[in-house]
Amino acid sequence: MVKIRLTRGGAKKRPFYHIIVTDSRSARDGRNIERVGFYNPVANGAEKRVELNVERVKHWVSQGAQLTEKVADLYKQAVKAAPAA
């Protein structure tokens, strides 16, 4: 099964997550199919908190990919912010 989930990067106590499309059997930071965005929970100032390629996520969901809970929340935020931008 294909999942859209977060993979962790960044430094100690400064997390940074890539939003990736991967096989559910792969390790969290293992092999991925495609990177569709990022999430920076500690963004401040002019830094972007979330960037997501909504069209690619829609494509993968139409192909049967499932979103994790956190990615689903981020996706909703990105869809809401897209028309305003």
Secondary structure in CASP SS format (residue, H / E / C, confidence):
PFRMAT SS
TARGET T0000
AUTHOR 0000-0000-0000
METHOD secondary structure of the structure
MODEL  1
M C 1.00
V E 1.00
K E 1.00
I E 1.00
R E 1.00
L E 1.00
T E 1.00
R E 1.00
G E 1.00
G E 1.00
A E 1.00
K C 1.00
K C 1.00
R E 1.00
P E 1.00
F E 1.00
Y E 1.00
H E 1.00
I E 1.00
I E 1.00
V E 1.00
T E 1.00
D E 1.00
S C 1.00
R C 1.00
S C 1.00
A C 1.00
R C 1.00
D C 1.00
G C 1.00
R C 1.00
N C 1.00
I C 1.00
E E 1.00
R E 1.00
V E 1.00
G E 1.00
F E 1.00
Y E 1.00
N C 1.00
P C 1.00
V C 1.00
A C 1.00
N C 1.00
G C 1.00
A C 1.00
E C 1.00
K C 1.00
R C 1.00
V E 1.00
E E 1.00
L E 1.00
N C 1.00
V H 1.00
E H 1.00
R H 1.00
V H 1.00
K H 1.00
H H 1.00
W H 1.00
V H 1.00
S H 1.00
Q C 1.00
G C 1.00
A C 1.00
Q E 1.00
L E 1.00
T C 1.00
E H 1.00
K H 1.00
V H 1.00
A H 1.00
D H 1.00
L H 1.00
Y H 1.00
K H 1.00
Q H 1.00
A H 1.00
V H 1.00
K H 1.00
A H 1.00
A H 1.00
P H 1.00
A H 1.00
A C 1.00
END
